[in-house]
Structure formats: structure tokens, C-alpha cells
Amino acid sequence: MTHLPIKALAAALALTLAGASVAATPDNIVIVRAGRLVDVDQGRVLNDQAIRIEGERITRVEPYSAASTGDARVLDWSGYTVLPGLIDLHTHLVGDIQSDNVAAPLMSTSARDALVGVRNARDTLRAGFTTVRDVGTYRAFTDVALRNAINEGLVEGPRMFVAGAYVTVSGGGGEVTGLAPDVQVPADMRRGVANSEAEIRQRVRELLAGGADFIKLIATGAVLAAGTEPGAPEYSEAEIRAAVEEAALHGSFVVAHAHGAEGIKRAVRAGVRSIEHGSYLDDEGIALMKKHGTWLVADVYNGDYIEEIGRRDGWPEEILRKNNETTQTQRDGFAKAVKAGVRIGFGTDSGVYPHGQNARQFAYMVRNGQTPMQAISAATISAAKSLGRDSQFGSIAAGKSADLIAVPGDPLTDVEVLRRVEAVIAQGRLVCAAPENRCTQPH
């Protein structure tokens, strides 16, 4: 039996840090000794626990004093709080982050966007986010390529669920807008454009056939899309329902970008899985979401980043105006939804702000009505439930994927410690461990 601190994990586990998967073998057994373990299934913290990992899966969780270590490698994380790998339900890993240039998406190639996505995926994983739902890219199916490369062990990144492209009306919130009228946008940036129920059904079929895991539909205008208004609906309820029905035929689901109150209600009544943003969510919308079990995924940190960096860098005044009009309203609606018992998932809109800073949002969720445990659950077991995968990951329990992170201090008294990830194990593979192989970088 060997006891190893975090700083010796790389050598002890004989795992590559470059992204290659480790084959599960009968003697590939590790016991993580957790000083504190956050049990998100029961909403409690357990002290001095042994987490037994065989290959990619957790096989047992029990008090360390009762564990039979045998010949297992024992990783000494007794000085840390251990949590399930975190989940961000609203990311955009492919391509560059938001800038002041509305034409920026046209200044990169599909290949470059995917390669930039490799860096973004790495930064996200090393920040402790072992799973993401990536909710759209301008260049169709580049997210599929990135997901597949991660799954094949070619690059390092989180488990990805991808949308393939946006389903949007012509000139709507999912288009590259703000260009001169005679500028021709490439066809691969318009793969999801649909202007009728029949076209929507066709696009849903095409995206799922192309490798998308789910459908992202733009139900209202957007803060960051020039010429669109967040409060304005862009699809009818019948059109949204067509997407939901078609996706269901293929065993999938729809998530709806929806800022405006009417667009939110249309999407909820049509049967979408989640509302993204929800900036103008009103009391009627909250009641509908509660009735239908619809998830709210609200990027309540994002507005502050846009205000600070957007003004510093001279982003278009239209975007800054829309951001100013939606930021506090979104947070007020979020707080009401939390109080009403709406199902909350953690989603940040990374790609607007730099990747790897996802955990900044925890403090905002707590500030706007959630307890630290509720916010952590929103980024672990609740997020997994929203994906329909809570039997596979989302908590530290026997039979689930070995996705673990270690942080200093107590995130239940100070959620900001979630920004200081000291070690990450994803699907049984060591990703990083301080100090030799730092996980998160200081921001």
C-alpha cells in the first residue's frame, strides 16, 4: 500500500497528462482519501472518506477507517475538500471569445476554430469542469469534431454534449449579424437557419444526423447579435413545438435561448428541456416552468464581464445597452425562480468571457438566492439530471464515472474556493495536480 499526496499523483498513477486515456485493468485501482467529501446526493459533507476507483468508475465510497486498501494506490487528499467533477450547461468552446468586432467569426477558418477549441477545452477541464453542454457554434459541426477528438483521446478536454449549430430564423439571434447587406456569410454558418415548421424539422434531422447530441433553438433575439432585441420572440410556439417533436423522434431534446418573457413562455409550453438566459422571466413564466419541470440555466455572472470588458474595449453601444437592460432583470428573475423551486442548472455562457473562469459564477448564484450547496448541486447532480445522465455522473457514488476535483478550504462557507482547483480526475484519469502540474491559473 502506498500513500501519495497530490503533488505526487502524476508519477504514482502513471497516467499521461497529455490527454491519452488509460485502459481499465484489474490492477488499475486507486483509493482517494478525501478529508471532506461533498455528497450532493444527500446534501451533506462527510469527513475522512475513501473513494475507490477501478478503471474509469467509482466502485465504493466508505469511511477511510473501514476501507480495505490492499494493494491499491492511496492518494492522500486528506487536506482538501473533494467534490464531483463540475458541469457547465452553457458553454461555447469552439472559436475565439467575444470581441468588439461583429465580423470576427468570418475572420477564422473552421479548422482554426476547432484548434482554438482544443485550448478552450483544456482550460475548462483544468478548472474542474469535467462535463459541459456546448450550446452552439457558428461553424456547423466543429463542436462535433472537438467532442469526438476528446472522446478518442486525441486532445484533453471535458466530456462534451454538443448542439452542432443554432436553429434560428434568418437574421435572428443565432446568425452572424451586423454586416453589410452584400456580405455573403458562408453556408456552414447558416446550416441551422429555418423559417417554417417544415424547415425546422428538416434542420433538426440534419443536425442530429450530423452528430449533434441535442438541439439549441434561438427563440428570441440576443444581447450579442446586432439588430436583434432580447425581448422579441423569433419563433412561434408551434414552430418551437415542431423542433421538440422532431428531436424526440430521434431520442433527443431541445434547449431554448430565450430572453423575453413571451419567448420563454412559448418555449416552455412547447416542451423544451431548458430555458437559457431567461432575462425577462416573469411570474407567469416561473409558474409555467415549475409546472412543466423546465430547467433554468441563467448566466448570472456574464453581465458584469460584458459591462467591464465591453466598455473598456469599445464594444458596440447596442450590445452594451442590451446588456445593461437585461443584467439585473435576469438576476431578479433568477432569485424569484430559486425561491419558487424552479429546477436550476449551472451554465455560464463561457466564450463570452475567457474559458477556465467558469467558477466565478458560483458567488453570483449564492448572492442571488441559492445556498452554496444548492449552487454546487446545480453544477453537479442537478446538471447531470438535466442531461438525463445522473445515473452515470454528477455525484461521488458507486457505479458512476470517476470525476473528482480537490479544492482547498470549505466551499460551503466560501464558494470562491471553487476557483482554486488543486487536482482533477476525469473518468478515472489524472488531468492535473498542483504544484508540479497546476490546474487553474490565477485570474
Secondary structure by P-SEA (a helix, b strand, c coil): ccccccccccccccccccccccccccccbbbbbccccccccccccccbbbbbbcccccccccccccccccccbbbcccccccccbbbbcccccccccccccccccccccaaaaaaaaaaaaaaaaaacccccccccccccaaaaaaaaaaaaccccccccccccccccccccccccccccccccccccccccccccaaaaaaaaaaaaaacccbbbbbccccccccccccccccccaaaaaaaaaaaaaaccbbbbbcccaaaaaaaaaaccccccccccccaaaaaaaaaabbbbbcccaaaaaaaaaaaaacccaaaaaaaaacaaaaaaaaaaaaaaccbbbbbcccccccccccccaaaaaaaccccaaaaaaaacaaaaaaacccccccccccccccccccccccccccccccccccccccccccccccccccccccc
